Structure formats: C-alpha cells, structure tokens
Amino acid sequence: MPESETERLRLDQEARERMAAHMQAVEEAEARGETGDRGAWKWKIRQRIWDYMEENDIAAAPRPVHHRIPNFVNAELTAKQVQQLPEFQRAKWVKVNPDSPQKSVRVAVLHAGKMLLVPQPRLRTGFFSVLDPAKIPLEKFGYACTQMGVVEFGEPIDLDAKLKVDMVIIGSVAVNPANGARLGKGEGFAELEYGMLRLMGAVDDDTPVVSCIHDCQLVDDIPSEKLLCHDVPVDIICTPTRTIRVQRSLPKPTGIYWDKLSKQKLGSILILQKLKAKLERELGQELPSGPDEILPPTAQRDKGKGKGGKGKQKGKGKEKGKSKDGKGKEKGKTKGGKAAEGWQPAGEDAGPSQVRRRWQPKT
C-alpha cells in the first residue's frame, strides 16, 4: 500500500537529519586531522541536490532520495539519449550501475543485443554479474534488470575474468559539465568498481564513461583541483533533454589506490579484501591503507515505492517497480550552483544481491 504524505515527509525529515549529522561528523573529523580530506564540501553539494529534487518533486521512487543515486521523473529519456550515442551503438559490452534511474538504460542495453555487466549493490555479496540477452526471453528483459531478475538470469564473474568493456555508465548525484567531475552518493563504489575493472584490463583511458542524470544535477561548483586520484570523471552526460560531451575531461584512475582506501571501507567489501590479500601474496609485502573514514549512512527506502511529493507534480508509482511518467516545471537554480531546465522518468531500485551461475568467456 502506498505510504501517506505524512509518512513520506517523516522519512524525508529523517534523511535530512542523518545528512546534517554526517556532515558535522565529517567536518569535525577533518578539522582534527583524523580522516584527511574526505570532502565535507562534497556533502554540501549532495545535500543541496537531494533537497532540491525532493522540494521540487523531481525525485521519483524510492524516496526520499537522500543518500542515493537519486531517481527522477522521466529518467527513461536518458536511455534514449544513450541509445543515440555512436559509442553505444558500436559497443558489445556495457557496464551499468544497478541504481533506479538507470534501469531503463540497462533494459536498453539488452534490447540492443549487447552484453550487460552489472555490479552487485555495494559489492556486498560479490563482484559483477553478466546478463546475456541471448539467454533471456524478450518479455523478461525488464524483470532481468531488477534485483531478483539478476539473481535468476545473471551469471557471476570474478576478478580473473577476461573481457573488454566498451562503455561504462554510472549514476551521479552531481556532475560539472565543464570538466566531467562528478559526485556519487558518497560511498565510493563507482570508483572501486572502475578501479577493479582497470586492474582486470577490462577498461582503459579510452573507454567512454557516461553519466545519466537530471538536468538539475548539472552544477558548476565541483572544482577539479579538489578531486582525488580515485575519483572517476565522465566523458559524456545524458539528461532527459540533451547530451553533453565534456571538452576537458580529467584523468581517470588507473586502479585501486590502496593508500586512499580506509580500513572501514575495506572491511565492508569482501571482494576487495580478497583482492588485497591476493596482491600482497604476489608482491610478498603488505599494501598500505588509507586514513580512517566515517562511513555515510545508507538510504532508507520508502514502503510505498512511489507516492508523489509535496509540490505541484505528484508522480505516482505502481508496485513491483513500475512507475508513471511525471511532469514538472522549471524552478530555476539551486542555491549555490547551477540547475538547468528539464524534468524526467522512473526506474527500479535494482541490482544483484546474489548469483547462482558462473559466466565463462567464450573461447
């Protein structure tokens, strides 16, 4: 049953309170020199975008969007932009993040007959799963791109798999179109996934990185000089209204930077623990660890999956992850940075939580 407006507002307020507490903890730890520069400034941008999307009913289920790669109305229009890219049309293997706003992109990959590589959410139970459209009934493509669908149709790979990914598609909370600098939800999984793919030889500097976002997530206040070596910049930005090719993209990470990876983050990801242990055995020495980190709170999912917000637009959703298109009006700029015109669709909070079969490359 859809949640009440009162319940949605309660969840939204709780999310804001968790965000404020986390920002304060990060700022205090940085001031004491305990965590290095973990980017308190980044959290201010994230909060601005999340708040703006909720306040203006751009946000779509699951809500509230705080601490998520935020879903938004008309998100499926970004998939149409991706499909028009020559790089996508040439690609055979495409990696797409498992978040809600990119569900339509994942489905589009399968419909285009391409191999889809999807990471496990938060890498908590494994690494990546492969979805082969030739092995999935056409009418099941949408379901296959949900969490349970990947369990049924996905085939797991490990770090020894030999493959070449032709395009990487990631979600973002904010992106600067001037330099390709992006912010995720603050957990660093896009960076870790990319770093592991680099170590595998599956991607390189020439592999295009695309981010699908709402126009209001375009900002001008992510300075390149404040980004860290493991931050992944984007080459192409797809919004529901346009495609932007970044003219001055930043250097991409070349692997995992162990001296930047905190013990807290390493302790939460089994595949990274295995990788580090393997490399240490091969090198015969211990790899460094990064400064301590205050891990951000995780998102709290709403029970109703899609009750509209408190503004003029009431984008309602259906159970089982389906949602109706919503419409909104341009609200201008977000405080402290740019917000562009446009509004957009929905998806499904999806990604493999477990896998049953193991994919092997064809020889």
ROVEXDO-643603 format. One record per residue (C-alpha): residue number from 0; x, y, z. Coordinates in steps of 0.1 Angstrom, whole numbers, plus 2048, in hexadecimal, padded with zeros to 3 digits. Example, Ala and Ser with C-alpha at 12.3 -4.5 7.8 and 13.67 -1.06 7.14 Angstrom:
<rs>
+-----+-----+-----+-----+
: num :  px :  py :  pz :
+-----+-----+-----+-----+
:   0 : 87B : 7D3 : 84E :
:   1 : 889 : 7F5 : 847 :
+-----+-----+-----+-----+
</rs>
This chain:
<rs>
+-----+-----+-----+-----+
: num :  px :  py :  pz :
+-----+-----+-----+-----+
:   0 : 800 : 800 : 800 :
:   1 : 80E : 823 : 7F7 :
:   2 : 81C : 836 : 814 :
:   3 : 809 : 855 : 821 :
:   4 : 816 : 878 : 81A :
:   5 : 81C : 87B : 83F :
:   6 : 832 : 85C : 83E :
:   7 : 845 : 868 : 820 :
:   8 : 84C : 88A : 831 :
:   9 : 857 : 878 : 850 :
:  10 : 870 : 863 : 83C :
:  11 : 87C : 882 : 82A :
:  12 : 882 : 894 : 84B :
:  13 : 895 : 877 : 85A :
:  14 : 8AB : 875 : 83B :
:  15 : 8B3 : 89A : 83F :
:  16 : 8BC : 895 : 863 :
:  17 : 8D3 : 878 : 85B :
:  18 : 8E3 : 88D : 840 :
:  19 : 8E9 : 8AA : 858 :
:  20 : 8F7 : 893 : 873 :
:  21 : 90E : 883 : 859 :
:  22 : 91A : 8A4 : 84B :
:  23 : 922 : 8B0 : 86E :
:  24 : 935 : 890 : 877 :
:  25 : 94A : 892 : 857 :
:  26 : 952 : 8B7 : 85C :
:  27 : 95C : 8B1 : 880 :
:  28 : 972 : 893 : 877 :
:  29 : 983 : 8A6 : 85B :
:  30 : 989 : 8C4 : 872 :
:  31 : 99A : 8AC : 88B :
:  32 : 9AF : 89D : 86E :
:  33 : 9A2 : 87B : 875 :
:  34 : 994 : 872 : 853 :
:  35 : 9A8 : 887 : 83A :
:  36 : 994 : 89A : 821 :
:  37 : 975 : 885 : 81D :
:  38 : 962 : 8A1 : 80C :
:  39 : 94A : 8B2 : 824 :
:  40 : 945 : 8CA : 807 :
:  41 : 938 : 8AE : 7F2 :
:  42 : 91C : 8A6 : 80B :
:  43 : 910 : 8CA : 80A :
:  44 : 90B : 8C6 : 7E4 :
:  45 : 8FA : 8A4 : 7E8 :
:  46 : 8E2 : 8B2 : 802 :
:  47 : 8DA : 8CF : 7EC :
:  48 : 8D1 : 8B9 : 7CF :
:  49 : 8BD : 89F : 7E3 :
:  50 : 8AA : 8BB : 7F5 :
:  51 : 8A2 : 8CC : 7D4 :
:  52 : 895 : 8AD : 7C4 :
:  53 : 87E : 8A5 : 7E1 :
:  54 : 872 : 8C8 : 7E5 :
:  55 : 869 : 8CC : 7C0 :
:  56 : 85B : 8A9 : 7BB :
:  57 : 875 : 8A0 : 7A2 :
:  58 : 87D : 882 : 7B8 :
:  59 : 86D : 860 : 7B0 :
:  60 : 86A : 840 : 7C4 :
:  61 : 87B : 834 : 7D8 :
:  62 : 879 : 853 : 7EE :
:  63 : 887 : 866 : 7FF :
:  64 : 8A4 : 867 : 7E7 :
:  65 : 8BD : 871 : 802 :
:  66 : 8DC : 85A : 803 :
:  67 : 8D2 : 84B : 7E1 :
:  68 : 8DA : 84F : 7BD :
:  69 : 8BA : 862 : 7BA :
:  70 : 89E : 856 : 7A4 :
:  71 : 88A : 871 : 791 :
:  72 : 86C : 875 : 77C :
:  73 : 872 : 86D : 757 :
:  74 : 892 : 85B : 75E :
:  75 : 88B : 844 : 741 :
:  76 : 891 : 860 : 729 :
:  77 : 8B6 : 85E : 732 :
:  78 : 8B6 : 83B : 724 :
:  79 : 8AA : 849 : 702 :
:  80 : 8C7 : 861 : 703 :
:  81 : 8E0 : 845 : 70A :
:  82 : 8D2 : 830 : 6ED :
:  83 : 8DA : 84C : 6D5 :
:  84 : 8FF : 84D : 6DE :
:  85 : 916 : 83E : 6C3 :
:  86 : 92B : 830 : 6DF :
:  87 : 90D : 81D : 6EC :
:  88 : 903 : 810 : 6CA :
:  89 : 926 : 802 : 6C5 :
:  90 : 929 : 7F3 : 6E7 :
:  91 : 926 : 7CE : 6EE :
:  92 : 92B : 7CF : 714 :
:  93 : 91B : 7EA : 729 :
:  94 : 91F : 7EE : 74F :
:  95 : 902 : 7FF : 760 :
:  96 : 8FD : 808 : 785 :
:  97 : 8E0 : 7F6 : 797 :
:  98 : 8CD : 815 : 7A3 :
:  99 : 8A9 : 81E : 79C :
: 100 : 8AD : 83B : 783 :
: 101 : 8C3 : 824 : 76C :
: 102 : 8AA : 807 : 76A :
: 103 : 89E : 813 : 748 :
: 104 : 8C2 : 815 : 73C :
: 105 : 8C8 : 7F1 : 747 :
: 106 : 8A9 : 7E6 : 734 :
: 107 : 8B5 : 7F9 : 715 :
: 108 : 8D6 : 7E7 : 716 :
: 109 : 8C5 : 7C6 : 714 :
: 110 : 8AC : 7D1 : 6F9 :
: 111 : 8CB : 7DC : 6E5 :
: 112 : 8D9 : 7B8 : 6E7 :
: 113 : 8F7 : 7C2 : 6FC :
: 114 : 906 : 7B1 : 71A :
: 115 : 8FD : 7C2 : 73A :
: 116 : 915 : 7C4 : 757 :
: 117 : 904 : 7CD : 778 :
: 118 : 916 : 7D1 : 79A :
: 119 : 908 : 7C2 : 7B9 :
: 120 : 8F9 : 7DE : 7CF :
: 121 : 914 : 7EB : 7E6 :
: 122 : 928 : 7CD : 7DA :
: 123 : 91B : 7BD : 7FA :
: 124 : 917 : 799 : 7ED :
: 125 : 92F : 797 : 7D0 :
: 126 : 93C : 7AA : 7B2 :
: 127 : 92A : 7AD : 790 :
: 128 : 90F : 799 : 77F :
: 129 : 90B : 795 : 759 :
: 130 : 8E9 : 796 : 748 :
: 131 : 8EA : 787 : 725 :
: 132 : 8CB : 791 : 711 :
: 133 : 8CD : 772 : 6FC :
: 134 : 8C6 : 75D : 71C :
: 135 : 8A8 : 773 : 728 :
: 136 : 885 : 772 : 71A :
: 137 : 87D : 793 : 709 :
: 138 : 85E : 799 : 720 :
: 139 : 875 : 794 : 73E :
: 140 : 88E : 7B0 : 736 :
: 141 : 87E : 7C8 : 74E :
: 142 : 87D : 7AF : 76A :
: 143 : 8A0 : 7A3 : 763 :
: 144 : 8AC : 7C6 : 76B :
: 145 : 89E : 7C6 : 78F :
: 146 : 8AE : 7B8 : 7AE :
: 147 : 89C : 796 : 7AD :
: 148 : 89F : 795 : 787 :
: 149 : 8C5 : 796 : 789 :
: 150 : 8C3 : 77A : 7A3 :
: 151 : 8B0 : 765 : 789 :
: 152 : 8C1 : 76E : 769 :
: 153 : 8E3 : 77D : 773 :
: 154 : 903 : 769 : 771 :
: 155 : 91F : 773 : 789 :
: 156 : 942 : 77B : 77F :
: 157 : 961 : 780 : 795 :
: 158 : 981 : 794 : 792 :
: 159 : 991 : 77A : 77C :
: 160 : 977 : 77E : 760 :
: 161 : 985 : 789 : 73E :
: 162 : 96E : 7A2 : 72E :
: 163 : 96F : 7C5 : 71D :
: 164 : 955 : 7DE : 728 :
: 165 : 94D : 7F7 : 70C :
: 166 : 939 : 810 : 721 :
: 167 : 935 : 818 : 746 :
: 168 : 914 : 828 : 751 :
: 169 : 912 : 836 : 774 :
: 170 : 8F9 : 849 : 789 :
: 171 : 901 : 869 : 79A :
: 172 : 8F4 : 882 : 7B3 :
: 173 : 904 : 89F : 7A2 :
: 174 : 91A : 8A5 : 783 :
: 175 : 92E : 8C3 : 777 :
: 176 : 92A : 8C4 : 751 :
: 177 : 948 : 8DB : 74E :
: 178 : 962 : 8C1 : 75A :
: 179 : 94F : 8A0 : 75E :
: 180 : 953 : 8A0 : 784 :
: 181 : 938 : 88C : 795 :
: 182 : 92B : 884 : 7B8 :
: 183 : 91B : 863 : 7C0 :
: 184 : 907 : 85D : 7E0 :
: 185 : 927 : 85D : 7F5 :
: 186 : 92E : 838 : 7F9 :
: 187 : 948 : 835 : 7DE :
: 188 : 93B : 816 : 7CD :
: 189 : 93C : 824 : 7A9 :
: 190 : 961 : 82C : 7AF :
: 191 : 968 : 809 : 7BD :
: 192 : 956 : 7F8 : 7A1 :
: 193 : 969 : 80C : 787 :
: 194 : 98A : 806 : 799 :
: 195 : 985 : 7E1 : 799 :
: 196 : 97B : 7E1 : 774 :
: 197 : 99C : 7F3 : 76D :
: 198 : 9AF : 7D9 : 780 :
: 199 : 99E : 7BE : 76C :
: 200 : 9A7 : 7D0 : 74B :
: 201 : 982 : 7D2 : 743 :
: 202 : 983 : 7F8 : 73E :
: 203 : 99D : 812 : 736 :
: 204 : 9A0 : 837 : 732 :
: 205 : 98E : 836 : 711 :
: 206 : 96F : 824 : 71E :
: 207 : 954 : 83E : 71F :
: 208 : 944 : 845 : 740 :
: 209 : 920 : 852 : 73E :
: 210 : 90A : 85F : 75A :
: 211 : 8E4 : 861 : 758 :
: 212 : 8D5 : 87C : 76D :
: 213 : 8B9 : 896 : 770 :
: 214 : 8C1 : 8B9 : 762 :
: 215 : 8BF : 8C7 : 786 :
: 216 : 8DD : 8B2 : 78F :
: 217 : 8F3 : 8C6 : 778 :
: 218 : 908 : 8DD : 78E :
: 219 : 925 : 8F5 : 78A :
: 220 : 936 : 8F2 : 7AD :
: 221 : 949 : 8D1 : 7AC :
: 222 : 96D : 8DD : 7A8 :
: 223 : 985 : 8C5 : 798 :
: 224 : 9A1 : 8CF : 7AF :
: 225 : 98E : 8C1 : 7CD :
: 226 : 987 : 89F : 7BE :
: 227 : 99C : 881 : 7C9 :
: 228 : 9AF : 868 : 7B3 :
: 229 : 995 : 84D : 7B6 :
: 230 : 977 : 864 : 7AC :
: 231 : 969 : 859 : 78A :
: 232 : 961 : 875 : 772 :
: 233 : 948 : 872 : 755 :
: 234 : 94C : 877 : 730 :
: 235 : 928 : 87A : 727 :
: 236 : 909 : 886 : 73A :
: 237 : 8E6 : 87B : 730 :
: 238 : 8C8 : 88D : 73E :
: 239 : 8A4 : 88A : 733 :
: 240 : 8A7 : 8A9 : 71E :
: 241 : 8CA : 8A7 : 70F :
: 242 : 8EC : 896 : 70B :
: 243 : 90B : 8A9 : 717 :
: 244 : 92E : 89F : 70C :
: 245 : 948 : 8AB : 725 :
: 246 : 963 : 8BE : 714 :
: 247 : 97D : 8BE : 730 :
: 248 : 979 : 89D : 741 :
: 249 : 990 : 895 : 75E :
: 250 : 9A9 : 878 : 762 :
: 251 : 999 : 857 : 76B :
: 252 : 9A4 : 83F : 787 :
: 253 : 9BC : 824 : 77D :
: 254 : 9B2 : 80A : 797 :
: 255 : 9AC : 808 : 7BC :
: 256 : 9BE : 821 : 7D1 :
: 257 : 9C4 : 80D : 7F1 :
: 258 : 9D4 : 82B : 803 :
: 259 : 9B3 : 83D : 7FF :
: 260 : 99C : 820 : 809 :
: 261 : 992 : 821 : 82D :
: 262 : 991 : 802 : 844 :
: 263 : 96D : 809 : 84A :
: 264 : 964 : 807 : 825 :
: 265 : 97B : 7E9 : 81F :
: 266 : 96B : 7D7 : 83C :
: 267 : 948 : 7DA : 82C :
: 268 : 951 : 7CC : 809 :
: 269 : 95B : 7A7 : 808 :
: 270 : 967 : 7A8 : 7E3 :
: 271 : 97F : 7C4 : 7EB :
: 272 : 98D : 7B1 : 809 :
: 273 : 993 : 793 : 7F3 :
: 274 : 9A3 : 7A8 : 7D8 :
: 275 : 9BA : 7B9 : 7F1 :
: 276 : 9C4 : 798 : 801 :
: 277 : 9CC : 78A : 7DE :
: 278 : 9E1 : 7A7 : 7D4 :
: 279 : 9F4 : 7A6 : 7F5 :
: 280 : 9FC : 781 : 7F0 :
: 281 : A08 : 788 : 7CD :
: 282 : A1D : 7A6 : 7D7 :
: 283 : A2A : 797 : 7F7 :
: 284 : A22 : 7B6 : 80B :
: 285 : A06 : 7C8 : 81C :
: 286 : 9F3 : 7E2 : 809 :
: 287 : 9EC : 804 : 819 :
: 288 : 9CB : 80F : 828 :
: 289 : 9BB : 831 : 826 :
: 290 : 9B0 : 849 : 841 :
: 291 : 992 : 840 : 857 :
: 292 : 970 : 849 : 849 :
: 293 : 94E : 850 : 857 :
: 294 : 937 : 83B : 841 :
: 295 : 918 : 84D : 836 :
: 296 : 8F5 : 841 : 840 :
: 297 : 8E3 : 82B : 827 :
: 298 : 8C2 : 834 : 817 :
: 299 : 8A1 : 82C : 828 :
: 300 : 889 : 81E : 80E :
: 301 : 865 : 82A : 80F :
: 302 : 84A : 80F : 813 :
: 303 : 833 : 81C : 7F8 :
: 304 : 84D : 81D : 7DC :
: 305 : 83E : 83B : 7CB :
: 306 : 826 : 853 : 7DB :
: 307 : 82B : 875 : 7CC :
: 308 : 83A : 892 : 7DF :
: 309 : 82E : 8B2 : 7EE :
: 310 : 831 : 8C9 : 7D0 :
: 311 : 81D : 8CE : 7B1 :
: 312 : 827 : 8AD : 7A1 :
: 313 : 81A : 88D : 7B0 :
: 314 : 82D : 872 : 79D :
: 315 : 81C : 853 : 7AA :
: 316 : 82B : 830 : 7A7 :
: 317 : 81E : 80D : 7A6 :
: 318 : 829 : 7EF : 7BA :
: 319 : 843 : 7D8 : 7AC :
: 320 : 859 : 7F5 : 7A1 :
: 321 : 843 : 803 : 785 :
: 322 : 83D : 828 : 784 :
: 323 : 82A : 841 : 770 :
: 324 : 83A : 85F : 75F :
: 325 : 839 : 87F : 772 :
: 326 : 83B : 8A3 : 767 :
: 327 : 849 : 8C1 : 778 :
: 328 : 851 : 8E5 : 772 :
: 329 : 872 : 8F7 : 771 :
: 330 : 87A : 905 : 793 :
: 331 : 89A : 917 : 78A :
: 332 : 8BB : 912 : 79C :
: 333 : 8C4 : 8FF : 7BB :
: 334 : 8D3 : 914 : 7D6 :
: 335 : 8F9 : 915 : 7D3 :
: 336 : 8FC : 906 : 7B0 :
: 337 : 8EC : 903 : 78E :
: 338 : 8CD : 8EF : 786 :
: 339 : 8C2 : 8EC : 762 :
: 340 : 8A0 : 8E8 : 752 :
: 341 : 88D : 8C7 : 74D :
: 342 : 87C : 8AD : 762 :
: 343 : 87C : 886 : 760 :
: 344 : 870 : 85C : 765 :
: 345 : 872 : 840 : 77C :
: 346 : 884 : 81F : 782 :
: 347 : 888 : 803 : 79B :
: 348 : 8A0 : 801 : 7B8 :
: 349 : 8B1 : 7E3 : 7A9 :
: 350 : 8D1 : 7CF : 7A9 :
: 351 : 8DC : 7AB : 7B0 :
: 352 : 8DE : 7A2 : 7D5 :
: 353 : 8E8 : 77E : 7CE :
: 354 : 8F0 : 769 : 7AF :
: 355 : 8EC : 744 : 7A6 :
: 356 : 8FF : 73E : 786 :
: 357 : 923 : 747 : 77C :
: 358 : 92A : 757 : 75B :
: 359 : 947 : 74B : 746 :
: 360 : 954 : 75E : 728 :
: 361 : 951 : 74C : 707 :
: 362 : 972 : 73E : 6FA :
+-----+-----+-----+-----+
</rs>
